[in-house]
């Protein structure tokens, strides 16, 4: 069944996020709606520091191991506390949080039998995965979107980017299913119902490429910012 808890779309230069907590119910109401100037969330994710979350991620991983092996729910609050904190740190983690609510719900229905319903590796590898994605995005910005990348078209720069370097070092583009639907009152636009946090990140990157968003490094701090 398609996961419909996390919805993102662009409208009028803004990136809009709609989150539903009870994803198993088609009739559920929107619990959270946030709007940001595009592409602010991608840029803030690019420099997100995960080091302060290391211990809490380790504790959550231990709690999930205990749940899977002993069917003991007593430490699940550690997991929910981490997911709640991360989702407040950055909007992308709302999708990760909802994924985990759904995985735990499915696991509980199966009496926590087998590892299939509790993908604990996704928790223990979270910090490393975020860091790897950040490095891939930095390289993509440098080679394709940065004003340092030359005057060729984005298509030509993207082709060079995909043909050079190690595949593991490149940002990977995967199939995304977009819907064209009404949002707000009378506006129609393409909408992504993200199945994972990676979907959200890729959607944002695609929108940057499609709109020819230019990135420039700050001479003082060295961080990228978008050129409007």
VODOZA-594036 format. One line per field, with one value per atom (N, C-alpha, C): residue number from 1; atom name; x, y, z. Coordinates in Angstrom, 3 decimals. Layout:
% VODOZA-594036
i: NUM:... .
at: CA:... .
c1: X:... .
c2: Y:... .
c3: Z:... .
//
This chain:
% VODOZA-594036
i: 1:1:1:2:2:2:3:3:3:4:4:4:5:5:5:6:6:6:7:7:7:8:8:8:9:9:9:10:10:10:11:11:11:12:12:12:13:13:13:14:14:14:15:15:15:16:16:16:17:17:17:18:18:18:19:19:19:20:20:20:21:21:21:22:22:22:23:23:23:24:24:24:25:25:25:26:26:26:27:27:27:28:28:28:29:29:29:30:30:30:31:31:31:32:32:32:33:33:33:34:34:34:35:35:35:36:36:36:37:37:37:38:38:38:39:39:39:40:40:40:41:41:41:42:42:42:43:43:43:44:44:44:45:45:45:46:46:46:47:47:47:48:48:48:49:49:49:50:50:50:51:51:51:52:52:52:53:53:53:54:54:54:55:55:55:56:56:56:57:57:57:58:58:58:59:59:59:60:60:60:61:61:61:62:62:62:63:63:63:64:64:64:65:65:65:66:66:66:67:67:67:68:68:68:69:69:69:70:70:70:71:71:71:72:72:72:73:73:73:74:74:74:75:75:75:76:76:76:77:77:77:78:78:78:79:79:79:80:80:80:81:81:81:82:82:82:83:83:83:84:84:84:85:85:85:86:86:86:87:87:87:88:88:88:89:89:89:90:90:90:91:91:91:92:92:92:93:93:93:94:94:94:95:95:95:96:96:96:97:97:97:98:98:98:99:99:99:100:100:100:101:101:101:102:102:102:103:103:103:104:104:104:105:105:105:106:106:106:107:107:107:108:108:108:109:109:109:110:110:110:111:111:111:112:112:112:113:113:113:114:114:114:115:115:115:116:116:116:117:117:117:118:118:118:119:119:119:120:120:120:121:121:121:122:122:122:123:123:123:124:124:124:125:125:125:126:126:126:127:127:127:128:128:128:129:129:129:130:130:130:131:131:131:132:132:132:133:133:133:134:134:134:135:135:135:136:136:136:137:137:137:138:138:138:139:139:139:140:140:140:141:141:141:142:142:142:143:143:143:144:144:144:145:145:145:146:146:146:147:147:147:148:148:148:149:149:149:150:150:150:151:151:151:152:152:152:153:153:153:154:154:154:155:155:155:156:156:156:157:157:157:158:158:158:159:159:159:160:160:160:161:161:161:162:162:162:163:163:163:164:164:164:165:165:165:166:166:166:167:167:167:168:168:168:169:169:169:170:170:170:171:171:171:172:172:172:173:173:173:174:174:174:175:175:175:176:176:176:177:177:177:178:178:178:179:179:179:180:180:180:181:181:181:182:182:182:183:183:183:184:184:184:185:185:185:186:186:186:187:187:187:188:188:188:189:189:189:190:190:190:191:191:191:192:192:192:193:193:193:194:194:194:195:195:195:196:196:196:197:197:197:198:198:198:199:199:199:200:200:200:201:201:201:202:202:202:203:203:203:204:204:204:205:205:205:206:206:206:207:207:207:208:208:208:209:209:209:210:210:210:211:211:211:212:212:212:213:213:213:214:214:214:215:215:215:216:216:216:217:217:217:218:218:218:219:219:219:220:220:220:221:221:221:222:222:222:223:223:223:224:224:224:225:225:225:226:226:226:227:227:227:228:228:228 .
at: N:CA:C:N:CA:C:N:CA:C:N:CA:C:N:CA:C:N:CA:C:N:CA:C:N:CA:C:N:CA:C:N:CA:C:N:CA:C:N:CA:C:N:CA:C:N:CA:C:N:CA:C:N:CA:C:N:CA:C:N:CA:C:N:CA:C:N:CA:C:N:CA:C:N:CA:C:N:CA:C:N:CA:C:N:CA:C:N:CA:C:N:CA:C:N:CA:C:N:CA:C:N:CA:C:N:CA:C:N:CA:C:N:CA:C:N:CA:C:N:CA:C:N:CA:C:N:CA:C:N:CA:C:N:CA:C:N:CA:C:N:CA:C:N:CA:C:N:CA:C:N:CA:C:N:CA:C:N:CA:C:N:CA:C:N:CA:C:N:CA:C:N:CA:C:N:CA:C:N:CA:C:N:CA:C:N:CA:C:N:CA:C:N:CA:C:N:CA:C:N:CA:C:N:CA:C:N:CA:C:N:CA:C:N:CA:C:N:CA:C:N:CA:C:N:CA:C:N:CA:C:N:CA:C:N:CA:C:N:CA:C:N:CA:C:N:CA:C:N:CA:C:N:CA:C:N:CA:C:N:CA:C:N:CA:C:N:CA:C:N:CA:C:N:CA:C:N:CA:C:N:CA:C:N:CA:C:N:CA:C:N:CA:C:N:CA:C:N:CA:C:N:CA:C:N:CA:C:N:CA:C:N:CA:C:N:CA:C:N:CA:C:N:CA:C:N:CA:C:N:CA:C:N:CA:C:N:CA:C:N:CA:C:N:CA:C:N:CA:C:N:CA:C:N:CA:C:N:CA:C:N:CA:C:N:CA:C:N:CA:C:N:CA:C:N:CA:C:N:CA:C:N:CA:C:N:CA:C:N:CA:C:N:CA:C:N:CA:C:N:CA:C:N:CA:C:N:CA:C:N:CA:C:N:CA:C:N:CA:C:N:CA:C:N:CA:C:N:CA:C:N:CA:C:N:CA:C:N:CA:C:N:CA:C:N:CA:C:N:CA:C:N:CA:C:N:CA:C:N:CA:C:N:CA:C:N:CA:C:N:CA:C:N:CA:C:N:CA:C:N:CA:C:N:CA:C:N:CA:C:N:CA:C:N:CA:C:N:CA:C:N:CA:C:N:CA:C:N:CA:C:N:CA:C:N:CA:C:N:CA:C:N:CA:C:N:CA:C:N:CA:C:N:CA:C:N:CA:C:N:CA:C:N:CA:C:N:CA:C:N:CA:C:N:CA:C:N:CA:C:N:CA:C:N:CA:C:N:CA:C:N:CA:C:N:CA:C:N:CA:C:N:CA:C:N:CA:C:N:CA:C:N:CA:C:N:CA:C:N:CA:C:N:CA:C:N:CA:C:N:CA:C:N:CA:C:N:CA:C:N:CA:C:N:CA:C:N:CA:C:N:CA:C:N:CA:C:N:CA:C:N:CA:C:N:CA:C:N:CA:C:N:CA:C:N:CA:C:N:CA:C:N:CA:C:N:CA:C:N:CA:C:N:CA:C:N:CA:C:N:CA:C:N:CA:C:N:CA:C:N:CA:C:N:CA:C:N:CA:C:N:CA:C:N:CA:C:N:CA:C:N:CA:C:N:CA:C:N:CA:C:N:CA:C:N:CA:C:N:CA:C:N:CA:C:N:CA:C:N:CA:C:N:CA:C:N:CA:C:N:CA:C:N:CA:C:N:CA:C:N:CA:C:N:CA:C:N:CA:C:N:CA:C:N:CA:C:N:CA:C:N:CA:C:N:CA:C:N:CA:C:N:CA:C:N:CA:C .
c1: 0.840:0.000:0.883:0.498:1.271:1.199:2.348:2.457:2.065:1.048:0.521:0.649:1.557:1.645:2.397:3.237:4.109:3.948:3.481:3.167:3.977:4.600:5.395:5.153:5.090:4.908:5.429:5.682:6.127:4.993:4.842:3.781:4.189:4.261:4.589:5.914:6.935:8.245:8.376:7.352:7.368:7.332:7.982:7.897:6.962:5.956:4.885:4.920:4.826:4.834:3.547:2.912:1.718:1.949:1.753:2.054:0.805:0.527:-0.571:0.033:-0.325:0.238:-0.349:-1.658:-2.305:-2.395:-1.278:-1.168:-2.019:-2.479:-3.256:-4.709:-5.113:-6.497:-6.593:-7.409:-7.597:-8.302:-9.098:-9.908:-9.212:-7.947:-7.273:-7.064:-6.998:-6.816:-5.326:-5.021:-3.641:-3.266:-2.198:-1.767:-0.792:-0.063:0.978:1.148:1.212:1.483:2.514:3.588:4.651:5.046:5.426:5.814:7.153:8.037:9.366:9.648:10.573:11.053:11.940:11.662:12.449:13.800:14.946:15.114:15.736:15.172:15.776:15.943:14.967:15.077:16.232:16.472:17.586:18.913:19.031:20.270:20.502:19.452:19.627:19.977:19.409:19.762:21.227:21.711:23.074:24.099:23.811:24.781:24.285:23.323:22.797:23.851:24.087:25.066:24.370:24.723:24.108:24.870:26.035:26.848:26.129:25.365:24.665:23.620:23.257:22.228:22.810:24.127:24.776:24.312:24.360:24.014:22.540:21.678:20.246:19.918:20.637:20.441:20.884:22.022:22.505:21.514:20.959:19.990:18.717:18.278:17.081:17.330:18.518:18.870:18.829:19.375:19.357:17.919:17.072:15.671:14.957:15.278:14.649:15.144:16.417:16.930:16.199:16.012:15.309:13.872:13.255:11.881:11.793:12.719:12.683:12.996:13.981:14.426:13.576:13.114:12.414:10.940:10.518:9.145:8.808:9.817:9.686:9.511:8.342:8.034:8.433:9.036:9.270:10.195:11.094:12.049:11.656:10.440:10.039:9.978:9.781:9.749:11.058:12.156:13.453:13.418:12.773:12.663:11.786:10.613:9.702:10.306:11.078:11.723:12.740:13.526:14.497:13.795:12.771:12.088:11.397:10.828:10.190:11.225:12.365:13.419:13.985:14.215:14.752:13.775:12.489:11.490:11.375:11.693:11.713:12.997:14.052:15.330:15.248:14.562:14.439:13.190:12.485:11.213:11.354:12.507:12.677:12.531:12.914:12.841:11.400:10.450:9.048:8.711:9.267:9.019:9.648:10.852:11.529:10.722:10.196:9.383:8.120:7.430:6.205:6.484:7.619:8.023:8.123:8.768:8.955:7.645:6.744:5.432:4.742:4.849:4.200:4.896:6.226:6.961:6.643:6.600:6.287:4.840:3.937:2.540:2.409:3.077:3.031:3.666:4.787:5.466:4.585:3.881:3.019:1.887:1.362:0.306:0.799:2.110:2.710:3.395:3.044:3.641:5.174:5.671:7.106:7.909:7.356:8.049:8.900:10.192:11.084:11.577:12.675:13.303:12.655:11.822:11.253:10.491:9.771:8.925:9.633:10.840:11.595:12.979:13.100:14.373:15.376:15.928:16.763:18.024:18.466:19.646:19.407:18.172:17.852:18.078:17.967:18.221:19.712:20.412:21.834:22.670:22.187:22.935:22.490:21.577:21.008:22.073:22.916:23.930:24.860:25.307:26.212:25.512:24.253:23.509:23.293:22.991:22.824:24.135:25.233:26.538:26.889:26.646:26.956:26.116:24.848:23.982:24.442:24.848:25.344:26.577:27.494:28.698:28.351:27.392:26.962:26.319:25.529:24.892:25.918:26.892:27.946:28.662:28.945:29.611:28.698:27.429:26.465:26.339:26.270:26.197:27.434:28.601:29.857:29.942:29.531:29.711:28.595:27.406:26.253:25.565:25.301:24.486:25.293:26.525:27.328:27.707:27.851:28.316:29.796:30.439:31.821:31.898:30.732:30.723:30.751:30.873:30.983:29.667:29.732:28.588:27.782:28.152:27.369:25.971:25.079:23.725:23.760:22.722:22.627:22.611:21.974:21.919:23.315:24.152:25.513:26.348:26.200:26.961:26.502:25.208:24.690:25.183:25.265:25.790:27.244:28.053:29.446:29.528:28.666:28.651:28.354:27.388:26.999:28.032:28.847:29.843:31.192:31.343:32.634:32.535:33.668:33.738:33.135:33.230:32.710:31.202:30.488:29.033:28.594:29.349:28.985:29.120:29.925:30.140:29.133:28.344:27.373:25.987:25.251:23.861:23.072:22.321:21.617:20.179:19.784:18.413:17.631:16.466:15.628:14.236:13.405:12.046:11.210:10.542:9.606:8.249:7.204:5.856:5.222:4.945:4.334:2.882:2.043:0.643:0.375:-0.517:-0.942:-2.313:-2.397:-3.647:-3.841:-5.041:-5.377:-4.764:-4.222:-3.712:-4.266:-4.506:-5.079:-6.483:-6.770:-8.109:-8.271:-7.638:-7.840:-6.553:-5.477:-4.185:-3.954:-3.372:-2.961:-1.452:-0.832:0.607:1.002:2.258:2.767:3.050:2.611:2.727:3.443:4.368:5.050:4.511:4.071:3.777:5.009:5.869:7.182:7.059:7.797:7.849:9.036:9.970:11.152:11.733:12.627:13.301:14.126:14.704:15.472:14.608:13.332:12.419:12.280:12.151:11.986:13.225:14.391:15.644:15.775:15.490:15.611:14.619:13.411:12.414:12.935:13.519:14.054:15.194:16.074:17.193:16.665:15.711:15.122:14.531:13.855:13.244:14.310:15.418:16.536:17.070:17.245:17.754:16.765:15.498:14.471:14.305:14.505:14.319:15.617:16.718:18.000:18.463:18.191:18.596:20.122:20.654:22.094:22.503:23.624:24.183:25.515:25.770:27.032:27.562:28.876:29.490:29.679:29.338:29.595:31.103:31.634:33.073:33.516:32.584:32.935:32.858:31.715:31.531:31.764:31.804:32.050:30.843:29.675:28.479:27.755:27.023:26.246:24.974:24.571:23.266:22.705:21.405:20.791:20.806:21.014:21.054:19.700:18.988:17.656:17.773 .
c2: -1.186:0.000:1.245:2.231:3.452:4.242:4.756:5.565:7.001:7.546:8.861:9.870:9.631:10.495:11.784:11.860:13.020:13.536:14.771:15.369:16.649:16.825:18.032:18.530:19.852:20.451:21.881:22.420:23.804:24.630:25.832:26.718:28.162:28.954:30.368:30.640:29.834:30.035:29.531:28.852:28.297:26.764:26.124:24.669:24.368:23.551:23.284:21.819:21.603:20.254:20.030:18.895:18.501:17.113:16.979:15.727:15.215:13.927:13.246:12.190:12.232:11.276:9.882:9.786:8.482:8.054:7.582:7.361:6.201:5.334:4.188:4.555:5.757:6.179:7.163:6.824:7.694:8.992:8.926:10.078:10.978:10.685:11.442:12.893:13.760:15.177:15.513:16.625:17.093:17.581:17.008:17.387:18.561:18.694:19.711:20.211:21.512:22.106:23.210:23.119:24.119:24.607:25.871:26.493:27.197:27.004:27.616:28.240:29.189:29.722:28.677:28.376:27.384:27.981:27.253:25.881:25.841:26.591:26.746:25.422:24.504:23.256:22.396:22.412:21.627:22.194:23.501:24.135:23.918:23.966:23.731:22.271:21.354:19.944:19.712:20.439:20.275:20.445:21.321:21.623:21.179:20.276:19.773:18.936:19.245:18.521:17.397:16.155:14.993:14.520:15.081:14.601:14.680:15.743:15.786:14.687:14.025:12.988:11.583:11.471:10.156:9.222:9.695:8.834:8.446:9.378:9.083:8.080:8.166:7.192:5.811:5.742:4.462:3.876:4.734:4.259:3.747:4.448:4.018:2.697:2.528:1.269:0.108:0.337:-0.694:-1.048:-0.023:-0.258:-1.072:-0.806:-1.544:-2.988:-3.178:-4.553:-5.337:-4.700:-5.334:-5.662:-4.753:-4.978:-6.157:-6.222:-7.280:-8.647:-8.677:-9.964:-10.447:-9.504:-9.883:-9.465:-8.768:-8.258:-7.372:-6.651:-5.800:-4.354:-3.776:-2.418:-1.354:-1.761:-0.834:0.323:0.120:1.166:1.939:1.723:2.392:3.911:4.395:5.842:6.499:5.759:6.275:6.532:5.628:5.768:6.960:7.049:8.154:9.503:9.537:10.795:11.237:10.290:10.611:11.123:10.393:10.752:12.104:12.371:13.666:14.792:14.554:15.564:15.836:14.768:14.940:15.685:15.378:16.034:17.522:17.903:19.315:19.981:19.177:19.694:20.040:19.169:19.417:18.726:19.412:18.914:17.582:17.295:16.037:14.822:14.999:13.870:13.531:14.389:14.032:12.780:12.664:11.474:10.239:10.387:9.285:8.871:9.848:9.563:8.784:9.217:8.543:7.139:6.985:5.644:4.702:5.197:4.336:4.043:4.990:4.703:3.584:3.629:2.613:1.259:1.245:-0.023:-0.676:0.129:-0.427:-0.932:-0.191:-0.634:-1.983:-2.126:-3.379:-4.511:-4.196:-5.214:-5.688:-4.753:-5.110:-6.025:-5.778:-6.635:-8.062:-8.217:-9.533:-10.067:-9.511:-9.920:-9.816:-8.849:-8.572:-9.783:-10.544:-11.722:-11.348:-11.626:-11.437:-10.006:-9.867:-8.552:-7.723:-8.348:-7.652:-6.395:-6.466:-5.360:-4.344:-4.637:-3.686:-3.505:-2.624:-2.429:-1.632:-2.290:-1.571:-0.983:-1.525:-0.965:0.483:0.795:2.166:3.139:2.646:3.493:3.611:2.479:2.541:3.225:3.226:3.832:5.260:5.789:7.103:8.188:8.289:9.353:9.233:8.025:7.819:8.134:7.753:8.006:9.493:10.213:11.662:12.306:11.899:12.467:12.172:10.944:10.592:11.422:11.585:12.382:13.830:14.363:15.734:15.896:14.932:15.004:14.897:14.050:13.919:15.215:15.840:17.094:18.207:18.259:19.271:19.132:17.882:17.657:18.027:17.677:18.030:19.551:20.236:21.697:22.265:21.758:22.268:22.036:20.856:20.473:20.964:21.193:21.461:22.795:23.089:24.252:25.490:25.301:26.425:27.347:28.640:29.577:29.348:28.445:28.061:26.948:26.391:25.205:25.519:26.791:27.150:27.632:27.963:28.575:27.601:26.324:25.342:25.204:24.609:24.376:23.370:23.395:22.447:21.025:20.795:19.445:18.922:19.768:19.333:19.107:19.994:19.831:18.584:18.318:17.131:15.865:15.882:14.718:14.452:15.506:15.343:14.813:15.337:14.903:13.410:12.929:11.526:10.609:11.131:10.311:10.306:11.126:11.236:10.740:10.322:9.948:8.595:8.230:6.950:7.040:5.974:5.970:6.216:5.678:5.844:7.288:8.072:9.459:10.391:9.878:10.691:10.588:11.676:11.656:10.822:9.850:8.914:9.360:9.419:9.747:8.458:8.385:7.189:7.586:6.615:6.951:7.530:8.630:9.233:9.342:9.058:9.170:10.466:11.362:12.647:12.647:13.314:13.477:14.944:15.155:16.517:16.705:17.561:17.665:19.056:19.299:20.596:20.739:21.906:22.242:23.614:23.817:25.094:25.252:26.396:26.682:26.278:27.009:26.763:26.431:26.145:25.904:24.422:24.117:22.754:22.726:21.679:21.538:20.079:19.761:18.408:18.211:17.061:16.755:15.427:15.398:14.155:13.640:12.377:11.671:10.827:11.359:10.750:9.428:8.435:7.141:7.050:7.977:7.982:9.389:9.622:10.908:11.167:10.114:10.270:10.789:10.375:10.885:12.401:12.893:14.333:15.085:14.575:15.221:15.230:14.097:14.030:14.972:15.042:15.959:17.395:17.788:19.143:19.383:18.387:18.518:18.639:17.820:17.876:19.257:19.817:21.130:22.207:22.081:23.017:22.925:21.701:21.497:21.993:21.660:22.041:23.557:24.247:25.692:26.465:25.736:26.393:27.230:26.736:27.479:27.533:28.727:28.907:28.940:28.281:28.285:29.018:29.711:30.452:30.269:30.175:30.041:31.408:31.457:32.670:32.819:33.994:34.215:34.176:34.391:34.403:33.022:32.329:31.042:29.836:30.064:28.964:28.114:28.470:27.687:28.175:27.254:27.613:28.347:29.276:29.898:30.056:30.134:30.246:31.694:31.861:33.184:33.448:34.399:34.712:35.779 .
c3: 0.000:0.000:0.000:-0.790:-0.894:0.404:0.816:2.031:1.688:2.371:2.018:3.157:4.064:5.231:5.022:3.969:3.780:2.359:2.250:0.956:0.793:-0.372:-0.613:-2.035:-2.169:-3.493:-3.463:-4.647:-4.788:-5.370:-4.827:-5.291:-5.026:-6.097:-5.950:-5.285:-5.593:-4.996:-3.577:-3.089:-1.747:-1.824:-0.871:-0.749:0.416:0.117:1.086:1.510:2.810:3.379:4.155:3.900:4.641:5.214:6.530:7.229:7.914:7.721:8.402:9.320:10.592:11.551:11.399:11.247:11.191:9.734:9.196:7.761:7.270:8.153:7.711:7.415:7.812:7.615:6.459:5.458:4.307:4.704:5.771:6.165:7.182:7.467:8.516:8.097:9.071:8.809:8.782:8.144:8.124:9.512:10.082:11.421:11.405:10.304:10.262:8.830:8.677:7.373:7.557:6.807:6.902:5.517:5.459:4.195:4.369:3.394:3.420:2.056:2.040:0.776:0.101:-1.152:-1.885:-2.271:-2.118:-1.616:-0.217:0.710:2.042:2.784:2.661:3.432:2.932:1.628:1.085:1.573:1.580:2.026:3.518:4.310:5.749:6.025:5.243:5.396:5.024:4.045:3.557:4.673:5.634:6.693:8.074:8.091:9.361:10.080:11.346:12.154:12.907:12.585:13.220:14.446:14.713:15.837:17.185:17.465:18.760:18.931:17.855:17.915:17.994:17.999:17.942:19.062:20.305:21.436:21.413:21.079:21.041:19.930:18.826:17.748:18.209:18.906:19.439:20.445:21.295:22.291:21.610:20.577:19.845:19.148:18.594:17.941:18.939:20.134:21.175:21.581:21.682:22.045:20.971:19.706:18.607:18.554:18.862:18.940:20.028:21.180:22.298:21.907:21.173:20.736:19.781:18.850:17.844:18.431:19.331:19.868:21.042:21.881:23.109:23.116:22.056:21.974:23.169:23.625:24.808:24.350:24.631:24.200:25.226:26.313:27.427:27.062:26.091:25.735:24.481:23.988:22.753:22.892:24.114:24.311:23.888:24.005:23.557:22.055:21.319:19.864:19.514:20.161:19.846:20.203:21.301:21.697:20.648:20.147:19.096:17.850:17.397:16.155:16.271:17.432:17.656:17.624:18.259:18.279:16.905:16.129:14.785:13.883:14.017:13.169:13.486:14.723:15.078:14.581:14.461:13.965:12.482:11.718:10.275:9.746:8.855:8.331:7.600:6.986:6.255:7.170:8.443:9.373:9.756:9.414:9.622:8.822:7.630:6.808:7.448:7.961:8.668:9.890:10.619:11.807:11.423:10.392:9.969:9.454:8.761:8.331:9.524:10.589:11.755:12.467:12.547:13.120:12.343:11.029:10.208:10.346:10.378:10.540:11.877:12.936:14.251:14.297:13.678:13.640:12.934:11.781:11.048:11.858:12.524:13.325:14.481:15.105:16.217:15.761:14.561:14.019:13.809:13.579:13.359:14.618:15.777:17.052:17.027:16.284:16.205:15.742:14.823:14.312:13.091:13.172:12.037:11.891:11.178:11.017:9.922:9.115:7.965:8.368:9.474:9.873:10.770:11.174:11.982:11.342:10.372:9.653:10.486:11.491:12.462:11.832:10.700:10.038:9.606:9.265:8.859:10.005:11.233:12.387:12.659:12.705:13.067:11.977:10.740:9.640:9.342:10.139:9.853:9.753:10.765:10.781:9.573:9.279:8.146:6.827:6.709:5.474:5.233:6.314:6.182:5.747:6.375:6.019:4.560:4.118:2.732:1.754:2.061:1.187:1.145:2.272:2.310:1.428:1.475:0.647:-0.832:-1.157:-2.549:-3.047:-2.201:-2.583:-2.770:-1.904:-2.046:-3.384:-3.775:-5.057:-6.224:-6.115:-7.165:-7.304:-6.181:-6.228:-6.927:-6.537:-7.094:-8.595:-9.040:-10.447:-11.358:-10.817:-11.685:-11.392:-10.128:-9.798:-9.394:-9.011:-8.553:-9.705:-9.389:-10.411:-10.735:-9.989:-10.281:-11.319:-11.713:-12.570:-14.066:-14.423:-15.834:-16.410:-17.729:-18.395:-19.239:-19.256:-20.001:-19.412:-20.198:-19.710:-18.562:-17.752:-16.649:-17.173:-18.305:-18.887:-19.206:-19.801:-20.142:-18.885:-17.915:-16.674:-15.922:-15.961:-15.288:-15.970:-17.303:-18.021:-17.643:-17.572:-17.163:-15.733:-14.882:-13.484:-13.388:-14.150:-14.076:-14.712:-15.600:-16.282:-15.577:-14.570:-13.887:-12.461:-11.921:-10.514:-10.205:-8.950:-8.464:-8.270:-8.623:-8.498:-7.063:-6.078:-4.681:-4.222:-4.941:-4.577:-5.240:-6.178:-6.902:-6.272:-6.366:-5.929:-6.925:-6.407:-7.287:-7.505:-8.785:-9.131:-9.345:-8.739:-8.795:-9.266:-9.678:-10.114:-8.972:-9.252:-8.311:-8.991:-8.255:-8.803:-8.320:-9.261:-8.945:-9.412:-8.653:-9.032:-9.353:-10.291:-10.606:-9.989:-8.967:-8.235:-7.660:-7.174:-6.602:-5.216:-4.952:-3.626:-3.259:-2.007:-1.608:-2.151:-2.748:-3.253:-4.714:-5.620:-7.045:-7.787:-7.063:-7.706:-7.943:-9.111:-9.436:-9.621:-9.127:-9.270:-9.092:-9.412:-9.192:-7.706:-7.197:-5.773:-5.594:-4.648:-4.292:-2.967:-2.958:-1.710:-1.397:-0.544:-0.318:0.413:-0.075:0.588:1.547:1.420:2.285:2.309:3.244:3.324:2.074:1.497:0.270:-0.871:-0.900:-1.922:-1.818:-0.605:-0.383:-0.871:-0.507:-0.902:-2.426:-3.047:-4.507:-5.183:-4.668:-5.228:-5.198:-4.075:-3.944:-4.928:-5.071:-6.012:-7.438:-7.797:-9.144:-9.427:-8.431:-8.627:-8.828:-8.120:-8.319:-9.746:-10.229:-11.579:-12.625:-12.444:-13.417:-13.506:-12.389:-12.350:-12.555:-12.742:-12.976:-11.796:-10.584:-9.382:-9.305:-9.163:-9.034:-7.563:-7.285:-5.938:-5.929:-4.844:-4.710:-3.297:-3.171:-1.850:-1.199:0.072:0.840:1.051:0.802:0.949:2.405:3.316:4.735:5.376:5.195:5.878:4.964:3.646:2.707:2.400:2.919:2.675:1.425:0.803:-0.373:0.031:-0.830:-0.714:-2.127:-2.239:-3.574:-4.037:-5.345:-5.952:-6.601:-6.068:-6.589:-7.680 .
//
